[in-house]
Amino acid sequence: MDSKTTNGKSQSAEQPAVFQNNALAQQYGGGHAGGWVGLLPTSWVPYVQLARLSPPAALFLIYFPHFFGVILAAIIQRSPFSQVARAGLVMLGGSFFFSNAAHGWNDLIDAPIDKSIPRTSKRPIPRGAITPRAAFVFTATQAIGAASFLLLMPAGSAIYAVPNIVGTCYYPWAKRHTNFAQLVLGFCLAWGIIMGSCAMGLRPFTWGPFGGEAYGGEQSFRAEPSTACLFLACILWTVIYDSIYAHQDVKDDIKVGLKSIAVLFRDWTKPLLWLLLGCMVGLLYTCGDLLDMGVAFHAIAAGGSLLSLGAMITNVELKDSASCWWWFRYGFWLAGGAIAGGLLSEYALMT
């Protein structure tokens, strides 16, 4: 961790850097116990912390793409609001349990490493508030809860969840195996668009076990082009904000042997992020253009993402953990809100 504040002034050696900042200590460090969490029984609090339920950014990291998929499918099919509302609620419920399971699994696998990194050493498992066995039981029950929502989706939807389940299970090890773990995470999160589309009865792609039809004895792969563009755009969105998030722990990650885009590119991360942002905005524009969406979508979704993420990349101090957290936290909400707002505006104008 860097011992400098945003304005460049060094802190006292007696202060263990920015993690003494209360807002930072409560985030993914696993120590949040204020607000509504403080009203819960004491035995429940570590599980709320394990699932990152307060603040709810972790839940919306997963729900946003599902919501995008629902609204995009509604635009493609010109679906009624009642169908959109039902699918949106099903995706919210499934995202809640899936988020709990994914974070529990990640912390269970990462617990030995989390112990050695100051920001994560107070998470529930490393500090001993939850045993590994209890964490596994919690993760399994939440996974079952998430799977139960597949029963509320149209027939044939469950098979589309398999790639995401595999990717999510692998993600904790991706940080050991490749510098591009953010791409793995991006794939897992963006897959929510695929599931949101399925929840609306629209198959985003067909091939082999995913319902492909045979032509001349061969399986034909077919994908809905606008859904593919939005899917790729969301992968890049995740890579952008999670690379900034990863810069909080670069020095510690190097010590323990973890890999990331932040570790690989370091001082060259910002030029990479600008390139990815340009590609992301281009994909969002193409998504809208393929469906003849109006100015509102392009201005709000593409323009809003460019402004919010551009401000994030410009202003974040990658060597300052507090700055990385602040821009991750607010840049994520602004960009996610922009994409959601663009899609909703198009749907509202259509109806």
Sequence and secondary structure as in RCSB ss.txt:
>XXXX:A:sequence
MDSKTTNGKSQSAEQPAVFQNNALAQQYGGGHAGGWVGLLPTSWVPYVQLARLSPPAALFLIYFPHFFGVILAAI
IQRSPFSQVARAGLVMLGGSFFFSNAAHGWNDLIDAPIDKSIPRTSKRPIPRGAITPRAAFVFTATQAIGAASFL
LLMPAGSAIYAVPNIVGTCYYPWAKRHTNFAQLVLGFCLAWGIIMGSCAMGLRPFTWGPFGGEAYGGEQSFRAEP
STACLFLACILWTVIYDSIYAHQDVKDDIKVGLKSIAVLFRDWTKPLLWLLLGCMVGLLYTCGDLLDMGVAFHAI
AAGGSLLSLGAMITNVELKDSASCWWWFRYGFWLAGGAIAGGLLSEYALMT
>XXXX:A:secstr
   B TTS B  TTS GGGGSHHHHHTTTS    GGGGGS GGGHHHHHHTT SSTHHHHHHHHHHHHHHHHHHH
HHT  HHHHHHHHHHHHHHHHHHHHHHHHHHHHHHHHHHTTSTTTTTSTTTTTSS HHHHHHHHHHHHHHHHHGG
GGS TT GGGGHHHHHHHHHHHHHHHH TTHHHHHHHHHHHHHHHHHHHTT  SEE GGGT  EETTEE  EE H
HHHHHHHHHHHHHHHHHHHHHGGGHHHHHHHT   HHHHHGGGHHHHHHHHHHHHHHHHHHHHHHTT  HHHIII
IIIHHHHHHHHHHHH  TT HHHHHHHHHHHHHHHHHHHHHHHHHHHHHH 
